[in-house]
């Protein structure tokens, strides 16, 4: 029973991690998009590509740490949608 509670807590932490990284990514991408030399379309395409790559890496995650890195990178790059 204790093992099930730990698993549930870890899943909840992953959702919080996506939300926090998505908020940070929105602030950073908004600040970068204001720069006149940066193309917002190019920034969007780069973020969509990197978000897709981070999703493709999730089947290879074998530990909580590797899954947390993949989830955090998805949350960070999915902010431009």
C-alpha positions in Angstrom: 0.0 0.0 0.0 2.8 2.4 0.8 4.4 1.8 -2.6 1.1 2.8 -4.3 1.1 6.1 -2.4 4.6 6.8 -3.4 3.8 6.2 -7.1 0.8 8.5 -6.9 2.9 11.3 -5.3 5.5 10.9 -8.0 2.9 11.2 -10.7 1.5 14.4 -9.1 5.0 15.8 -8.9 5.4 15.2 -12.7 2.2 17.3 -13.4 3.5 20.1 -11.2 6.9 19.9 -13.0 5.2 20.4 -16.4 3.2 23.4 -15.1 6.2 25.1 -13.6 8.4 24.6 -16.6 5.6 25.7 -19.0 5.2 28.9 -17.0 8.9 29.6 -17.0 9.1 28.8 -20.7 6.2 31.2 -21.5 8.0 34.1 -19.7 11.3 33.3 -21.4 9.8 32.9 -24.9 7.8 36.1 -24.5 10.9 38.0 -23.5 12.9 36.5 -26.5 10.0 37.2 -28.9 10.2 40.9 -28.2 13.7 41.2 -29.5 13.6 42.7 -33.0 16.3 40.4 -34.4 14.4 37.2 -33.4 11.7 35.8 -35.7 8.8 34.6 -33.6 7.9 32.1 -36.3 11.4 30.6 -36.2 11.2 30.5 -32.4 7.9 28.7 -32.6 9.2 26.1 -35.0 12.3 25.4 -32.9 10.1 25.0 -29.8 7.7 22.7 -31.5 10.5 20.6 -32.8 12.2 20.3 -29.4 8.9 19.5 -27.7 8.4 16.7 -30.1 11.9 15.4 -29.6 11.4 15.4 -25.8 8.2 13.4 -26.2 10.1 10.9 -28.4 12.6 10.4 -25.6 10.0 9.3 -23.0 9.9 5.6 -23.9 13.6 5.4 -23.2 13.3 6.9 -19.7 13.9 4.2 -17.1 14.2 6.2 -13.9 12.2 9.0 -12.3 15.1 11.4 -12.9 15.2 10.8 -16.6 11.5 11.0 -16.9 11.5 14.3 -14.9 14.1 15.7 -17.4 12.0 14.7 -20.4 8.8 16.1 -18.8 10.6 19.3 -17.8 12.0 19.8 -21.3 8.5 19.2 -22.8 7.0 21.7 -20.4 9.7 24.2 -21.3 9.4 23.9 -25.0 5.6 23.3 -25.3 5.0 26.9 -24.1 4.8 28.3 -27.7 1.7 26.4 -28.7 
